[in-house]
Amino acid sequence: MSTTKITPFKLKPHSASARILVWIGDCDEKSKIFGLEIPKRNKNDFWHNLSYLKDRGFIKYTVNNPKVKFRLTDKGLIEYLKLKVIRTSPLEDDLVCLVVFDIPERLKKQRNILRKFLKDCDFNRLQKSVWVTKFDVGDLLTDLFKRMGVEKWIKIFICKEKSC
């Protein structure tokens, strides 16, 4: 498996392109391929956003009228998972998702990008390598970090928050 670098959001999280990418990712996460009827309304906007996603390397697609077959690329899958992180449900009142990492100095750039990613996803920093959020993102983050090849340096916990 090749490792993919963690990068800050490439798409604006609430843009039409981001919504389409999440829609594609949600349709079939296992095979990453599905057929879709081309919408009759807003057809030009739809194609514009698909072209945007394809040109930036997030998706690949083929057209067999009236169906379109999509496949998320590795880059698209990473972006999809980042977009899913910011759309998750909150945990119960006293639970938090805690992310702890110890990425080696030789991967300093990767570590700094990870910190920016966590900040962009509304995590709160407790220490430089300890971050917390009230959202249920443990499974998504586990999947994301495995795909990027950094899972051995990162631990994710769902735990109760206690005040001192």
URLINTA-V657363 format. One record per residue. N is the residue number from 1. OMEGA is omega in whole degrees, -180 to 180 (* if undefined). NEAR is the number of other ideal C-beta (glycine too) atoms within 10 Angstrom. Layout:
N;OMEGA;NEAR + N;OMEGA;NEAR
This chain:
1;176;8 + 2;179;7 + 3;178;12 + 4;-179;16 + 5;173;14 + 6;179;21 + 7;176;16 + 8;-178;10 + 9;176;15 + 10;179;17 + 11;172;23 + 12;-171;9 + 13;-177;15 + 14;179;10 + 15;178;13 + 16;179;15 + 17;179;20 + 18;179;23 + 19;179;14 + 20;179;20 + 21;178;26 + 22;179;18 + 23;179;12 + 24;180;25 + 25;-179;21 + 26;-175;11 + 27;180;15 + 28;-177;14 + 29;-176;14 + 30;-177;5 + 31;-180;8 + 32;180;19 + 33;174;15 + 34;177;14 + 35;-176;12 + 36;172;16 + 37;178;8 + 38;-178;13 + 39;-180;10 + 40;178;8 + 41;178;6 + 42;-178;11 + 43;-179;10 + 44;178;7 + 45;179;12 + 46;-179;17 + 47;177;14 + 48;-180;13 + 49;176;19 + 50;179;22 + 51;178;13 + 52;-180;17 + 53;180;25 + 54;-179;15 + 55;-180;9 + 56;173;15 + 57;180;13 + 58;-178;26 + 59;167;26 + 60;178;15 + 61;175;15 + 62;-177;10 + 63;170;11 + 64;-172;8 + 65;1;6 + 66;-177;10 + 67;175;12 + 68;176;18 + 69;-177;13 + 70;171;24 + 71;174;16 + 72;173;23 + 73;176;17 + 74;178;16 + 75;179;16 + 76;179;24 + 77;177;21 + 78;180;22 + 79;177;26 + 80;-179;25 + 81;177;21 + 82;178;23 + 83;178;21 + 84;180;19 + 85;-176;22 + 86;179;17 + 87;-176;13 + 88;-180;17 + 89;176;8 + 90;175;11 + 91;175;19 + 92;-172;10 + 93;-174;8 + 94;180;11 + 95;176;14 + 96;172;18 + 97;-176;22 + 98;178;18 + 99;180;22 + 100;179;15 + 101;177;19 + 102;-178;10 + 103;-176;18 + 104;-179;9 + 105;-179;6 + 106;177;8 + 107;-176;15 + 108;-179;10 + 109;178;11 + 110;-180;18 + 111;179;19 + 112;177;13 + 113;176;15 + 114;178;24 + 115;178;17 + 116;178;13 + 117;180;20 + 118;178;20 + 119;179;13 + 120;180;14 + 121;176;21 + 122;171;11 + 123;175;22 + 124;-179;12 + 125;174;12 + 126;173;12 + 127;-178;7 + 128;-178;10 + 129;177;16 + 130;-176;13 + 131;-176;22 + 132;175;17 + 133;178;22 + 134;-175;18 + 135;-176;18 + 136;-175;16 + 137;-177;24 + 138;-178;17 + 139;179;12 + 140;-180;22 + 141;178;24 + 142;179;14 + 143;-179;16 + 144;-176;23 + 145;176;21 + 146;-179;13 + 147;-179;17 + 148;177;21 + 149;179;14 + 150;-173;20 + 151;-177;16 + 152;179;10 + 153;-175;17 + 154;174;19 + 155;179;13 + 156;-179;18 + 157;167;11 + 158;-173;14 + 159;177;12 + 160;177;10 + 161;179;12 + 162;175;6 + 163;178;4 + 164;*;2
